[in-house]
Amino acid sequence: MGCKGKEEHAPTGLKQLKHSIPCDKRGIVFERATGAPQIDPAVAASAAARVNIALSKVAPAYVRTEAFRISVQGRLSTTARFGVSAAMLLRFKKEVLEAACKSDRDIINVVANETWAEL
């Protein structure tokens, strides 16, 4: 039985943020092995589905990814849903990485998106 106002997944200690988090603070990037071939869009779609399925098993319902993208340089990246930071996603790094690797064996790590200060 759940009480109103209590988190269903209280042990994680994560609470959805109600204010806006900029996209650069919500992004994660999947690092791939050196020399890996260009990633296929179908593989990216498969990785997106697998990552969200894995998150549904271990994370609160609002901790999910959206909009997997392939950059011009061939990097696979995604953003967390509105109200969720990259740090929240990376609390489930092991699950995210394992799920993504099922779609693309060349994925070797997942990290928060780097932001660069303008000089």
RAWOVEN-V497898 format. One record per residue. N is the residue number from 1. RES is the residue in one small letter. OMEGA is omega as a letter, one per 30 degrees, with the letter a starting at -180 (* if undefined). Layout:
BEGIN
n & res & omega
N & RES & OMEGA
N & RES & OMEGA
END
This chain:
BEGIN
n & res & omega
1 & m & l
2 & g & l
3 & c & l
4 & k & l
5 & g & l
6 & k & l
7 & e & l
8 & e & a
9 & h & a
10 & a & a
11 & p & a
12 & t & a
13 & g & a
14 & l & l
15 & k & l
16 & q & l
17 & l & a
18 & k & a
19 & h & a
20 & s & l
21 & i & a
22 & p & a
23 & c & a
24 & d & l
25 & k & a
26 & r & a
27 & g & l
28 & i & a
29 & v & l
30 & f & l
31 & e & a
32 & r & a
33 & a & l
34 & t & l
35 & g & l
36 & a & l
37 & p & l
38 & q & a
39 & i & a
40 & d & l
41 & p & l
42 & a & l
43 & v & l
44 & a & l
45 & a & l
46 & s & l
47 & a & l
48 & a & a
49 & a & a
50 & r & l
51 & v & a
52 & n & l
53 & i & l
54 & a & l
55 & l & a
56 & s & a
57 & k & a
58 & v & a
59 & a & l
60 & p & a
61 & a & a
62 & y & l
63 & v & l
64 & r & l
65 & t & l
66 & e & l
67 & a & l
68 & f & a
69 & r & l
70 & i & a
71 & s & l
72 & v & l
73 & q & l
74 & g & l
75 & r & l
76 & l & l
77 & s & l
78 & t & l
79 & t & l
80 & a & l
81 & r & l
82 & f & l
83 & g & a
84 & v & a
85 & s & l
86 & a & l
87 & a & l
88 & m & l
89 & l & a
90 & l & l
91 & r & l
92 & f & a
93 & k & a
94 & k & a
95 & e & l
96 & v & a
97 & l & l
98 & e & a
99 & a & l
100 & a & a
101 & c & l
102 & k & l
103 & s & a
104 & d & a
105 & r & l
106 & d & l
107 & i & a
108 & i & a
109 & n & l
110 & v & a
111 & v & l
112 & a & l
113 & n & l
114 & e & l
115 & t & a
116 & w & l
117 & a & l
118 & e & a
119 & l & *
END
